[in-house]
Amino acid sequence: MGGRVIDVDWKPTSPSNGERNLVLVGRTGNGKSATANSILGRRAFRSRAGSSGVTKTCEMQRTMLKDGQVVNVIDTPGLFDSSAGSEFVSKEIVKCIGMAKEGIHAVLVVFSVRNRFSEEEGAAIRSLESLFGKNFFDYMIVVFTGGDELEDNDETLEDYLGRACPKPLKEILQLCDNRCVLFDNKTKDAAKRTEQVRKLLSLVNFVILQNGGQPYTNEIFAELKKEATKLRDTQVEVDSLKGYSKREISELKEQMEKSNEDQLKRTTEMVESKLKETTTRLEQQLAEEHLARLKAEGAAQLAQMKSNEEIFKLREKLERSQRETQELRNRVPQPPCPIL
């Protein structure tokens, strides 16, 4: 089950400036920043191996492709980490949305073939679905990093997914229609680097085409865009004011900034409230699933014990029957040997 590579020479028509916004999400250590650098073709984001994340907040860098297409790459901190609190995640989600003002053309969920798929990652993706809706998966592409390790073991991505793909990860891949690619962020082979980025951008093209050229947006995007437009218009008004002192204009600008900060705070609180609600619901669901699993395991153990007991009784019965047969043979007198 490999990535679907669609070779299409197609340019999105929805955003007026023709830019594409790609957002990378995933657990710390899965290689988000290194993948972002591979897409950009340069070391724009700090990246290093380790359990502590280098990326502390959302950052955006851009590149221009040979055909003139501008690609904005947004790197995020470890939003899938179990240590990430709802307040931190909410602020970063709002910040990310603020960067991708026109919408998100593709969400790149980054996993590593070096790391085991965790329950937290599965729960995080389900929480994003609850926050952004089921059509979130229409924009999702899974990127597996660690291609060099598979190559060293003479394995393909299909081999890996067939050998070590847990059921929850398979379900996630099915939700995004098995759109996935393998990245080797350590390779020095220029042709290989170009090819893996080409495959990814082909998938991005396909996602944009499948969604009618429209990037992903929701009410949070609409609210932030409305506020940004209002702030810009007010800024123009203030800058064109005549007859006001510099102090009065400065105070007006401070009020504008305060109003913008208040709006951001309200939006963040709304996202945080939704996240907490989703997290509570998921925790309850996971607890119920865990309890059901324990009950099933208990029932299986009980059935196994009962089966073992029945086998033990059958074995005892067989051994007793064998003993009785032998004793009966011992009691029966043997006929005398014939005299020749």
C-alpha positions in Angstrom: 0.0 0.0 0.0 2.1 2.9 -1.3 1.5 6.5 -1.9 -0.7 7.6 -4.7 1.4 9.6 -7.1 -0.6 11.6 -9.6 1.4 13.4 -12.3 -0.8 16.4 -13.2 0.4 19.7 -14.6 -2.3 21.8 -13.0 -2.3 25.1 -11.2 -4.8 26.0 -8.5 -7.2 28.8 -9.4 -8.8 29.5 -6.1 -6.4 31.8 -4.2 -6.0 35.1 -6.1 -2.2 35.0 -5.7 -2.0 31.3 -6.6 0.0 30.4 -3.5 -0.3 27.0 -1.9 -0.2 26.7 1.9 1.1 23.4 3.3 0.9 22.7 7.0 3.1 20.0 8.7 1.8 18.4 11.9 3.0 15.4 13.9 4.7 14.3 17.1 8.1 15.7 18.2 10.9 13.6 16.7 9.0 12.4 13.6 11.0 14.8 11.3 8.5 17.7 10.5 11.2 20.4 10.3 13.6 18.2 8.2 10.7 17.4 5.8 9.8 21.1 5.6 13.5 21.8 4.7 13.4 19.1 2.0 10.3 20.7 0.5 11.9 24.1 0.5 15.2 22.9 -0.8 17.2 24.6 2.0 17.7 24.6 5.7 15.0 27.2 6.6 13.9 25.5 9.8 16.1 24.4 12.7 16.1 20.6 12.8 18.0 18.0 14.8 17.5 14.4 16.0 16.3 14.1 19.6 13.3 13.7 21.9 13.0 17.4 22.7 11.5 19.5 19.9 13.4 22.3 18.3 10.3 24.0 16.9 8.7 25.9 19.7 6.0 27.8 17.8 4.5 27.9 14.3 6.8 29.2 11.6 6.3 29.9 7.9 8.8 29.9 5.1 8.2 30.0 1.4 9.8 28.9 -1.8 9.2 29.5 -5.5 9.1 26.5 -7.8 10.6 26.5 -11.3 7.2 27.1 -12.8 6.8 30.3 -10.7 4.4 28.6 -8.2 4.8 29.9 -4.6 4.6 27.3 -1.9 4.2 28.4 1.8 5.4 25.8 4.2 4.1 26.1 7.8 6.0 24.1 10.4 4.3 23.4 13.8 5.6 22.3 17.2 4.7 18.9 18.6 0.9 19.4 18.7 0.5 15.5 18.9 2.7 15.3 22.0 1.0 14.0 25.2 2.8 16.9 27.0 1.1 19.6 24.9 -1.6 21.3 26.9 -4.9 22.4 25.3 -4.0 26.1 25.8 -0.7 25.8 24.0 -2.3 23.7 21.2 -5.1 26.2 20.8 -2.8 29.2 20.5 -0.6 27.4 17.9 -3.7 26.3 15.9 -4.9 29.9 15.8 -1.5 31.2 14.9 -1.2 28.6 12.1 -4.6 29.6 10.7 -3.5 33.2 10.9 -0.5 32.4 8.7 -2.6 30.5 6.2 -5.2 33.3 5.8 -6.6 32.1 2.5 -6.9 28.5 3.7 -4.8 25.3 3.8 -4.3 23.4 0.5 -2.8 20.3 2.2 -2.2 19.0 5.7 1.0 16.9 5.9 0.8 14.5 8.8 4.3 13.3 9.5 5.1 9.9 10.9 8.5 8.2 11.2 9.2 4.6 10.4 11.8 4.7 13.2 9.1 5.4 15.9 6.2 3.3 17.0 2.8 4.7 16.2 1.4 6.0 19.5 -2.1 6.1 20.9 -1.6 9.9 21.4 -1.0 10.3 17.7 -4.2 8.5 16.9 -6.1 10.6 19.5 -4.7 13.8 18.2 -5.8 13.1 14.7 -9.3 12.3 15.9 -9.3 15.5 17.9 -8.4 17.5 14.7 -11.3 15.7 13.0 -13.7 16.8 15.8 -12.3 20.4 15.6 -12.2 20.8 11.8 -14.8 18.3 10.6 -14.6 15.1 8.5 -13.6 17.0 5.3 -10.2 17.7 7.1 -9.2 14.2 5.7 -9.9 15.4 2.2 -6.8 17.6 2.5 -4.6 15.2 4.4 -1.4 13.5 3.1 0.7 11.2 5.2 4.5 11.6 5.0 6.6 8.8 6.4 10.2 9.8 7.2 13.2 7.5 7.7 13.4 6.3 4.1 17.1 5.8 4.5 16.5 3.2 7.2 14.1 1.2 5.0 16.6 1.5 2.1 19.3 0.1 4.3 17.1 -2.9 5.0 16.2 -3.3 1.3 12.5 -2.5 2.2 10.0 -0.4 0.4 7.2 1.7 2.0 4.8 -1.1 0.9 6.9 -3.7 2.7 7.0 -1.6 5.9 3.2 -1.0 5.9 2.5 -4.7 5.3 4.9 -5.7 8.1 4.6 -3.1 10.8 1.5 -1.0 10.2 -0.8 -1.1 13.3 -4.6 -1.1 12.8 -5.1 2.5 14.0 -2.6 3.8 11.4 -4.2 1.7 8.7 -7.5 3.3 9.6 -5.9 6.8 9.3 -4.5 6.0 5.9 -7.9 4.7 4.7 -9.5 8.0 5.9 -7.2 10.0 3.6 -7.6 7.5 0.8 -4.1 6.0 1.3 -2.3 9.2 0.1 1.2 8.7 1.5 4.8 9.3 0.5 8.2 8.2 1.9 10.9 10.8 2.5 14.6 10.4 3.1 15.6 13.7 4.6 19.3 12.6 5.0 20.0 11.8 1.4 22.7 13.7 -0.4 21.4 12.5 -3.8 20.0 15.5 -5.5 17.9 13.5 -8.0 16.4 11.5 -5.1 15.6 14.7 -3.2 13.9 16.2 -6.3 11.9 13.1 -7.0 10.4 12.7 -3.5 9.4 16.4 -3.5 7.9 15.9 -6.9 5.8 13.0 -5.7 4.6 15.0 -2.7 3.7 18.0 -4.8 1.9 15.7 -7.3 -0.2 14.6 -4.4 -0.8 18.2 -3.3 -2.0 18.9 -6.9 -4.3 16.0 -6.7 -5.8 17.1 -3.4 -6.4 20.6 -4.7 -8.0 19.2 -7.9 -10.2 16.8 -5.8 -11.4 19.7 -3.7 -12.4 21.8 -6.7 -9.4 24.2 -6.3 -10.7 25.4 -2.9 -8.4 25.3 0.1 -9.6 24.2 3.5 -11.3 26.9 5.6 -13.8 27.0 8.4 -15.5 29.5 10.7 -12.1 30.2 12.5 -10.5 31.2 9.2 -13.5 33.4 8.4 -13.4 35.1 11.8 -9.7 35.8 11.7 -9.8 37.0 8.1 -12.7 39.3 8.9 -10.8 40.8 11.9 -7.6 41.1 9.8 -9.6 43.0 7.1 -11.2 45.2 9.7 -7.9 46.0 11.3 -6.3 46.8 7.9 -9.2 49.1 6.9 -9.1 50.8 10.3 -5.3 51.2 10.0 -5.8 52.9 6.6 -8.4 55.2 8.1 -6.1 56.2 11.0 -3.1 56.8 8.8 -5.3 59.2 6.6 -6.6 61.2 9.6 -5.9 64.9 9.5 -6.1 67.4 12.3 -5.1 64.8 15.0 -1.9 65.0 17.0 0.6 62.2 16.9 -0.3 61.3 20.4 -4.0 60.9 19.5 -3.2 58.8 16.5 -0.8 56.6 18.6 -3.6 56.1 21.1 -6.0 55.1 18.4 -3.5 52.6 17.0 -3.0 51.1 20.5 -6.8 50.7 20.8 -6.8 48.9 17.5 -4.1 46.6 18.6 -5.9 45.9 21.9 -9.1 45.1 20.0 -7.2 42.7 17.8 -5.5 41.0 20.7 -8.9 40.6 22.4 -10.4 39.0 19.3 -7.4 36.6 19.1 -7.9 35.8 22.7 -11.6 35.1 22.2 -10.9 32.9 19.1 -8.2 31.0 21.0 -10.5 30.4 23.9 -13.2 29.1 21.5 -10.7 26.6 20.0 -9.5 25.6 23.5 -13.0 25.0 24.6 -13.6 22.8 21.6 -10.4 21.0 22.2 -11.1 20.3 25.8 -14.6 19.1 24.9 -13.1 16.8 22.3 -10.3 15.6 24.6 -12.8 14.7 27.3 -15.0 12.8 24.8 -12.0 11.0 23.4 -10.7 10.1 26.9 -14.1 8.7 27.7 -14.2 6.8 24.5 -10.7 5.4 25.0 -11.6 4.4 28.6 -14.7 2.6 27.3 -12.7 0.9 24.6 -10.0 -0.1 27.2 -12.7 -1.5 29.5 -14.3 -3.4 26.6 -10.9 -4.8 25.7 -10.3 -5.9 29.3 -13.7 -7.6 29.4 -12.9 -9.3 26.1 -9.5 -10.4 27.4 -11.1 -11.6 30.7 -13.7 -13.6 28.8 -11.0 -15.1 26.6 -8.9 -16.0 29.6 -12.0 -17.5 31.3 -12.8 -19.5 28.2 -9.1 -20.6 28.0 -9.1 -21.7 31.7 -12.4 -23.6 31.1 -10.9 -25.2 28.0 -7.7 -26.1 30.0 -9.8 -27.6 32.8 -11.8 -29.7 30.3 -8.6 -30.9 28.6 -7.2 -31.7 32.1 -10.3 -33.7 33.0 -10.3 -35.5 29.7 -6.6 -36.3 30.1 -7.3 -37.6 33.6 -10.1 -39.7 32.4 -8.0 -41.2 29.6 -5.1 -41.9 32.0 -7.6 -43.6 34.4 -9.0 -45.6 31.6 -5.6 -46.7 30.6 -4.7 -47.7 34.2 -7.9 -49.7 34.6 -7.3 -51.5 31.3 -3.8 -52.4 32.4 -5.0 -53.6 35.8 -7.6 -55.8 34.1 -5.0 -57.3 31.9 -2.8 -58.0 34.9 -5.7 -59.9 36.7 -6.6 -62.1 33.8 -4.6 -65.4 34.1 -2.3 -66.2 31.2 -2.8 -69.5 29.4 -0.1 -72.2 30.0 2.5 -72.5 27.3 1.8 -75.5 25.1 4.1 -78.6 25.5 5.6 -79.5 22.2 
